Amino acid sequence: MALSITSISKCRSSRLFSHGSILQPPLKIYNFVTKCDLKEPSADSKIDSKKLGIGSPIIVIEAPKLLKTAASVPCLRPNDGLVKPGDVGRIVSRKPMDVWAVRLSIGTYLIDGKYFKPLELEN
């Protein structure tokens, strides 16, 4: 599925001098283009959500660049080696857009599903 929205706006500007008079002749016209694309995630990055539920063990396969805490007042910070590939945690809850609250040994963070996979436990 691909969704594409494009809008173009024109804006005129004039120069205002310190003494209050406005220079009229050279008006500049600025064009603003906004584009929004929604693409279906690839099959590699999709997680089988049937295997994941609250309490399911996961393993981090790629370290996210930014971490967002799952607190009532979330904090977004760079990942300075806090979460590394190979870290193991458990799912606490699911959020919209394939984001999961994951409890790790260092705290609970909101992590996108492309950064981890379900941990297969052998009995």
Phi, psi and omega in degrees: 000133178228128179242131181227125178237129180229134175227142179235129179236146175246142184223132178257144177226149174232165182263138178247122180272164185296333180274000171101352179276149182255130176277116186269316193305301184276094174269134177261138177249124179254136175255131177244129179241127178242131181227135180232125179239138175239117182242147177290131178297152181291163182294332180292320186277347180284136178259141176287098185292346176291331179280339183258138176204178179298127181094354180290135177283143178228163174230135181284127180256341178212134181284125177290151180286325179237147178241138176240124181289154181262031179279172179295330171243094186292153180234128179258124182217157177292148179276098180265054179082012178289313179248123183238156174301136182102347177293143182246140179209187179230147178288131176259316178199167178249138178245169179297159175064041176058037175252137184234142172274119185240128177271114177251178181293337182262357180144183181255127184230154174270117185234135177293146184297342180284349183266355180214168176221160178297141179271124180274114180263133178263139180274000000 
